[in-house]
Amino acid sequence: MTSIITYAQQIQMPQASPAASISQKIGLTDVVVEYSRPSKKGRKIFGTLVPYGEVWRTGANSSTKLTFNSEVNIEGNPIPAGTYALYTIPGKKEWEVILSENLELWGAIGYSDDKDVLRFKVPAEKLPENYETMEISFNDMTDTGATLNLQWEKTGIGFNITTEVDPIVMKQIQEMVIDVNSDNPGLLYQAASYYFSKDKDLEQAYTWISQSVKADPKYWTMHLKAKIADKLGYKEAALASAQESKEMAEEAKNPDYVNLNDRLIKTIQ
């Protein structure tokens, strides 16, 4: 017979490897990393405390978890929405990164590759500075992707996470603007702004922003109208819209848009 002793009260003390959680919006997808952060504390880490060639929990305590609320691509491989355990196999020159569906393990004890969803290799980078505490971060952000980086001691790795954005945005524009012939100035502005930023149908973008400005003129919508007109080669219309946007911004006491319009007017002239 086994007896288990429990205590109603416990002394609260700092964790040796504190729990951490970071979240990042990548494109339209929410990405969350939950992990525990071990520190060196005078120890040699890779090749000693964390052996080369063995599956590692990628942190401390339970395995590190990655959660995506919609499908993503990791190093070009499609990964469905969900939560995954992040394991790694460190090496001197490269690491193997593993995404597993097994979320119940403490560390890597009992790990089996039959729950693996993805395996891929990344180079190990020698860092110029020492990281006392393990750190996971998101870097190199774009509209559709980011790099997830791990650094500890003087070693770093990273891998790319990308998401589908354009088909989702275009579907919304189709349904919310085009199909219903929307006269909502805010939606028209957003649709025009997206078309302009992605260099899509600029004539359509100009039509939308003109409708938006006519219904509800704002200095920021007028500024976009000027930029689209300029890109289309409508110099007189662009200059007039930029000047009007500047005057509206001055009245609203917004120096940022005053300066933006001054710079735009110079490029048009």
N, C-alpha and C positions, 0 to 999 in steps of 0.2 A: 504494500500500500504506500502510495506516495503522498506526502503532505506538502502543501504549498503555503508558505508564509507570506501574508500581505500586510501592508501597513497603511492605516487610514491617513497618516500624516507623513509627509516627506519633506526633507530640507531641500529648498531650491538652490541649486548651484550652477555655475556656468558650465556649458557643455565643452568638452575637449575639442569637438568639431561642430561648431554651431550650424544649425539648419539655416538654409537660405533659399529664397525664391526670387527669381527674376522673370519678368514678362516683357514681351516685345511684340508690337504690331508689325508684321511683315506683309506688305501689301494690304490685303483685307483679312489676313489670318492672324489670330491671336496665338502666340507661342509662349509657353510657360516652361521654365526649368526649375525643378526642385532638387536640391542637393545639400549635402553636408560638407563643410569647408575645413579640411584638415590643415594643420600648419607644420612646418618643418621641425621647429623646436630643436635645432642643432643636429638633426638626423640627415643622413644621405637618403634621398627619396628613390629616384628611378634607378633600377638595377639592384637595389638593396631592399628598402622597405616595400617598394612596389617592384616586384621582380619583372624582368623582361620575359616576354613570351608566355605570360600567364594572364588569364581573364581577370580583369580588375573592375571593381564596382564603380570606378570613376568618381571617387570621392571618399566618403566615410559613411559608416553606419549602413543603412539600406541603400540600394542602388539609386543612382541619379535617375530622375524621371523627366521625360520630355512629353509635353502635351500640345496637340494641334487641334484647333476647333474646326478646321477644314483641311482638305487634302493639300499636301505640300510635295515638293520634290527635293530630295536630299542627294546632292551630287548627281542630279539627273535621274534619280530613281523615285517613282511615285510612291508616296506613303499616305494611306488613308487617314482621315481624322481619327484621333484617339490618343491614348497615353501609352508610352513605351519606356522600358528600362534602357538606359544607356550604359552599355559595357564597352570596355576597350581592352586591347592587348598591346601594351606599350612595347616598343622596341627602340634600339639606339637610333636608327635612321628612319623608321616608319612605324606607325601604329595602325592596328586594325580596329575599326569602329563597328560596334554591333548594336542594332536596335532589336530588342526582344519584347515579346508579349508577356513574358513572365514578370509580374510586378510584385510577387509575394516574397522574394528571397531577401534574406539578410545578407547584404554584401553580395558576393558571388558564390556563397556556399550552396551547393546543389545545382549550380548552373548547368544547363544542357542546351545544346544548339538546336534542339527540335522546336524551340519556341522563337528562333531567330526570324525576324522579318527582313533584315537587311544587314549585309556585311560589306565593308569597303575599306580601302587603305588610304592613308594620308601621310605625307612626310612629317617627320618630327623636326621642329625648328629649334635651334639653339638661340636663346634669348640673350640680349645684352645686359639685362638686369635680372636680379634674383627676386622671385615671388615667394615670400615667406609663407603666405596662405594661398591655397588653391583658389583660382578665380575662373569663373565662366562668364563670358560676356558676348554681346552682339556687336558686330562692327561692320564697316563697309556697307552701310544701308543704301538701298536703292528703292525705287517704287515697287519693285517686285521681289526683292531678295535681301539677304544679309549673310554674313559669315558668323558662325558660332565658334568662338575661340575658347580654348582651355589653356591656362598657364599655371605652372607650378614649378618651383625651384628655378632652373634656367631652361626649362623645356616648354614648348608650346605647340599646339596643333590647332587646326581649324578646318571646318567643312562648310559648304554652301547649302543654304536653305532657300529655295525659290518657290514662288506661288503664282498661280494664274490670276491675273488681274483684268486684263483687257476684255476677255470674253464676258466677264461678270459685269463690268462697267457698261459695256456696249449693250448688254441685255437689258440693264436698267434704263439706259437712255432710250432704247427701242420701246420698252413698255411704258415708261413714265413720261416721255416727251413725244416721240414720233407717232406711236400708234394712236395716242389720244389727242394729238395736235395741241399739246399743252400751251396754255398762255400764262403759266406760273413763272413770274420773272426770276425767281430763285433757281428753279429747275432749268430754265433756259440759259441762265448764266453758267450754271455748273456744266451743262452739256457743251456749251460753246467753249468754256475754259478747257475741258478735256480734249475736245477736238483740236484746239489750238496747241495744247501742250504736246499732243501726240502726232501733230502734223497730219491730221486727217482731212476731211472735206472742209476746207476753209470758207468756201462760199456758204455752205450750210451753217458753219459756225458764225459767220457774219450776219446771216439772217436771224439766227437765234439771239445773238447779243443785241442786235438792233431792236428786236421785239422786246427784250428784257429792259433795255434802256428807255424805250418809249413808254412802257407800262410803269416803270418805277426807277427813275434815273438816280444812280448813286455814283460817287466819284470812282469807286473801284470797278463798277461795271462799265462806266464810260472809258476808263483807262484800258480795259480789255478790248473794247470796241476799237480804240485807237491802235492798239498793237495788231489786231487782226487786219484792220484796214491797211496798215503799213506793210504787213507781210503780203497782202494781196496786191500791193502797188497802188492803192487808192490814196495817194499822198495828201491831197487836199482834205479828204474826209478824215484821214488819220490825224492831220495837224489840227483840224477843227475839234475833233473829239478829245485830243490830248489837252488842248487849251481849255476846253470846257471842264474836263476832269480836274485840271489844276485849279481852276477857279472854285470849283465845288469843294476841293480838298482844303483850299485856303479858308473858305467859309466855315468848314468843319474843324479847322485848326488841326489838320493832320499833316505835319511836315514831311512825313515819309512819302506820302503820295504826291506832295508838291515836288519833292526832289525826283521821284520816279518820272513824273511828267516832264520836268525840266530836261532830264536826260533823254527821254523819248523824243521830245521836240527837237533837240539838237541832232539826233540821228535822222529824223525825218527831213529836216531842212538841209 
